[in-house]
Amino acid sequence: MKKSLNLRKQIQLKGIPAAPGIAIGKVHIFGTEEIKPVERNISEKEVSSEIERFREALKRTRKEILAIEKKISVEMGIEHGRIFSAHLLVLEDSVLVQEVVSRLKKKKKNVEFIFAQVIDRYMSVLSEAKDEYLRDRISDITDVGKRILRNLTGREEKKLEDLDEKSIVIAYDLSPSDTAMMHKGRVLGFATDIGGRTSHTAIMAKSLEIPAVVGLESITDVVRNGDEIILDGIHGVVIINPNKRFLEQYQKERKRYEHLEHELVELKLLPSDTLDGKKIIVAGNIELPEDVASVISHGAEGIGLYRTEYFYMNRRDLPSEEEQFNAYKSVVMRIKPNCVIVRTLDLGGDKFLSQLDVPKEMNPFLGWRAIRFCLARPDIFKSHLRAILRASAFGNLKLMYPMISGITEFRQANEVLEQVKKELRKEKIPFNEEIPVGAMIEVPSAAITSDTLAKEADFFSIGTNDLIQYSLAVDRVNEKIAYLYEPAHPAVLNLIKMVIDNGHKNNIPVGLCGEMAGDVSLTMILLGLGLDEFSTSPIAVPEIKKVIRSVNYSVAKRIAKEALTFISGKEVQEFAKEKLRELVPDIAGELID
C-alpha cells in the first residue's frame, strides 16, 4: 500500500550508486508483479501429468533463456551473455528439480504451488548470507523462478523493451534479463528498492552506460507514473519532484559530467605520467577472459589482477588444465606486450565450490582459503600452475600468490612451482623459465615482514580489501560495522607505506589492486607514497589516469607526507578531497561526495 505522502513535495532518497551518470525525466513504474499460485489438491492419477507439466515448463524456460543469452552475447558481448549461464544452472539443478517432484508426490498439490514454495525456500537461505555477492544472486533465482511460474500458469511477460517513450524506470527490483532488454534510447536511467553494487543488474547497467541507483528501499512507495525525478548514479541520489533550483543545478552537473566523460575517453591512448615525468602504470582487474575488451577500451596498461577463481565458479566440475591454459593464453595474447598478473586461486572466504566439499567454518575469511587451500590440495594447485606456466610462453605473464602470511608460505608455494616446472621441462613443454613471481600483501603479518619477503619475491601487489579488514578487525560484509571500514585509516596508510618502502629498498616494484586503487580521492596520497602501479576496475581507469596526469610527483609526495600526520581516517579523507578539489577540480566536482 502506498504511503500517504504529498507527492508534490520534493523528496530526496539515498541509495547505492550502481552505474554512473545523471538522468532527468519522467517516471515509468515497472511492475514485476509477484506470481502467487493458487493452492489446489490433486489426485494420485494427476501426479504424473503435473510432473510432465513441470518438465515442459523447464524446457520452455530453457529455450527462452538461451534466446536471451544469444541476443545479449551478440549485442553486448560474451561476458554479459555468460550471466545467463548461471540462470541455466538453476534449471539444471537436480536437487531443486528432485525436491519439487518429491514434495509434489508427498503433498499432492498442483506443481506451480509446490514450485513456488521450493523457490521461496532457496531465496530465504540466500537472503541470510553475509556476503553481498551471494545475496545479489537472489535476483538470478527470482528471474528464473518467475519465468518457470509464468510458463506453468500461462501469464504474459512484461518487457522493458516495449517502453514507448523516454523514461526513468522505477521498480522494486529488476532482473538481469529485464535490464538486458532495455532499449537504451528510451530508458534514461533506473532505480530500484533493492540490489547491490555486485548484482548482475548493476554490472549490466554499467555496460549499457545507463545511470542507475539501487538499494533505495522505499522509492516504489513514494513515486507514481509521470512524476519528474533526478537520478544521480554517481552519488546514489534520487530527487523526486525537484524544485527549480535543483533542476537547474543538475542540468549543469549533467553537462559537466558528459564533458568530463568525453575528456576521459581522450586519455585512453595517453600514458599515465605525472606532470614532472614520473611513469606510473594504471592497469585493470578482470575475472574472466571476456573482461579483456573492457580493459582495452578504457585505456588500461595491462592487467594488474586476473582473479582466476571465478573461472572455477558457476559450474559443476573443476576446469581442466587445458581449459585453463586456453583461457589464460587468450588473455595474455590479447594484452601483449603489456603485462598480465595472474593471481593463483583465491577460493574460500566468500567464494566456495560445492564440488570440493569444503567444510563450513566459523570464520571463513580467517580459515582454509587462498594459498592455504592450494598448499593443502596440490592436485588442484599443480594443474592450475601448469596452465599458468604454459600460458607464460605466449606473452608477458607474471603470477602471484594470494594471502601470503609470511616467508614460509611463499617458499612452500615456490617449491610446488619448481616441481611443476621440472615436470614441464621433462615433457618438453615450453614456458617462461624466468617468470616473475610475486606476493600479494593483504595480511598484516606479511606487511610487517615485507622486508624479508621482498628479498625473495619479484614484486608485491597490495590487496587492500583484505588488508583493511584484517588490520582494523572489520568484517567488510557486515553492514552493522561498515562505518569502521576505513581505507584512509592512518594504520592502513602506514602499512602501505611500509610495504612500498621495503619493496623499493629491495629493488622490486609495488602495485595495489584493491578497491582503494579506484578511489580517486586517495590517488594522490598513494602516488606520493611511491606506488608504482594502480590496478582497478576498468571503468575507473580513466579517472585515475586523469589525476596522475594532473599532478607533479614532487607535490604528491608532499601531500602523502602531510596525510600521514593526521590521527583519523576521517581527517585523511577530508584532506584528500580538499587536495583533489584544489588540483583536479573537474574530477573532484563529479566523482566525490
Summary of the structure (lengths in Angstrom):
residues: 593
radius of gyration: 25.4
end to end distance: 33.5
largest distance: 82.8
contacts: 2046
relative contact order: 0.09
helix: 54%
strand: 14%
